[in-house]
Amino acid sequence: QVIIAGTYAAVAEGLTLGIAAGIDVEAAHRAVAGGAAGSWGLTHRGPNMLRNDYPLGFRLRLHRKDLGIALETAATLGVPLPLAAYVAQLETGLVQRGYGDDDVSAIARVVREQAGLDD
């Protein structure tokens, strides 16, 4: 879950930057997905992020719960996970706003809002 948190947040940021820059993000998505930055999350959830539509794959609220367990374990072991902790904060906000049953890729919703791209 820690890896998913970082991956989806990075995909959301990269795609949001492309949208804000006005590039052909669908073409960029295809190009990037086939290169070193390619991942299952980019290939399968990137299109949802581009559409700002998050049909259920894995519930955000369940990911937030699991990520919380991972963060508690890390704290017990003295292992800092700053990226995962930040994503957990963003996910908590989304759950509190009623998006807990959206797919975990809905993290992109916050990234888009922070960029002034909420639609």
C-alpha positions in Angstrom: 0.0 0.0 0.0 3.0 2.3 0.6 4.1 1.8 -3.0 0.6 2.3 -4.4 0.4 5.6 -2.4 3.6 6.9 -3.9 2.9 5.6 -7.4 -0.6 7.0 -7.7 0.5 10.4 -6.2 3.3 10.7 -8.7 1.1 9.7 -11.6 -1.5 12.3 -10.5 1.2 15.0 -10.2 2.7 14.2 -13.6 -0.6 14.1 -15.4 -1.9 17.3 -13.7 1.3 19.1 -14.7 0.6 18.1 -18.3 -3.0 19.2 -18.2 -2.0 22.6 -16.7 0.7 23.0 -19.4 -1.9 22.4 -22.1 -0.1 19.5 -23.8 -1.8 16.6 -25.4 -1.9 14.6 -22.2 -3.4 11.5 -23.8 -0.5 11.2 -26.2 1.9 12.0 -23.4 0.3 9.3 -21.3 0.7 6.7 -24.0 4.4 7.7 -24.5 5.3 7.7 -20.8 3.4 4.5 -20.1 5.7 2.7 -22.5 8.9 4.0 -21.0 10.8 3.9 -17.8 8.0 5.7 -15.9 5.5 3.1 -17.0 3.5 1.2 -14.3 0.3 -0.6 -13.8 -1.1 2.4 -12.0 -0.2 4.8 -14.9 -1.6 2.4 -17.5 -4.8 1.4 -15.8 -5.6 4.4 -13.6 -4.0 7.2 -15.5 -7.0 7.4 -17.9 -9.3 7.8 -14.9 -7.1 10.7 -13.6 -7.2 12.4 -17.1 -11.0 12.2 -17.1 -11.3 13.2 -13.4 -13.5 10.2 -13.0 -12.7 7.4 -10.5 -14.8 4.3 -11.0 -14.3 1.7 -8.3 -11.3 -0.6 -8.5 -10.1 -0.4 -4.9 -11.9 1.8 -2.4 -10.0 4.9 -1.3 -11.2 4.5 2.3 -9.8 0.9 2.4 -6.5 2.0 1.0 -6.4 4.8 3.7 -7.1 2.2 6.4 -4.3 -0.1 5.1 -1.9 2.8 4.6 -2.6 3.8 8.2 -1.6 0.3 9.4 1.6 0.5 7.4 2.4 3.9 8.9 1.8 2.6 12.4 4.1 -0.3 11.7 6.7 2.0 10.3 6.5 4.3 13.3 6.9 1.3 15.7 10.0 0.3 13.7 11.4 3.8 13.6 11.1 4.0 9.8 10.1 7.4 8.5 7.7 7.3 5.5 7.2 11.0 4.7 5.6 10.5 1.3 3.2 7.8 2.5 2.3 10.1 5.5 1.5 13.0 3.1 -0.6 10.8 0.8 -2.4 9.5 3.9 -3.3 13.1 4.9 -4.7 13.8 1.4 -6.7 10.6 1.4 -8.1 11.4 4.9 -9.3 14.7 3.5 -11.0 12.9 0.5 -12.7 10.4 2.8 -13.9 13.2 5.0 -15.4 14.9 1.9 -17.3 11.8 0.9 -15.0 10.3 -1.7 -14.1 7.2 0.3 -16.0 4.8 -2.1 -14.1 6.2 -5.1 -11.2 4.4 -6.5 -7.9 5.0 -4.8 -6.7 6.9 -7.9 -9.0 9.7 -6.8 -5.9 11.1 -5.0 -5.7 12.9 -8.4 -8.8 14.9 -7.4 -6.8 16.7 -4.7 -3.8 17.3 -6.9 -6.0 18.8 -9.6 -7.7 21.0 -7.0 -4.4 22.3 -5.6 -3.4 23.2 -9.2 -6.7 25.1 -9.7 -8.0 22.5 -12.2 -11.1 21.4 -10.3 -14.0 20.9 -12.6 
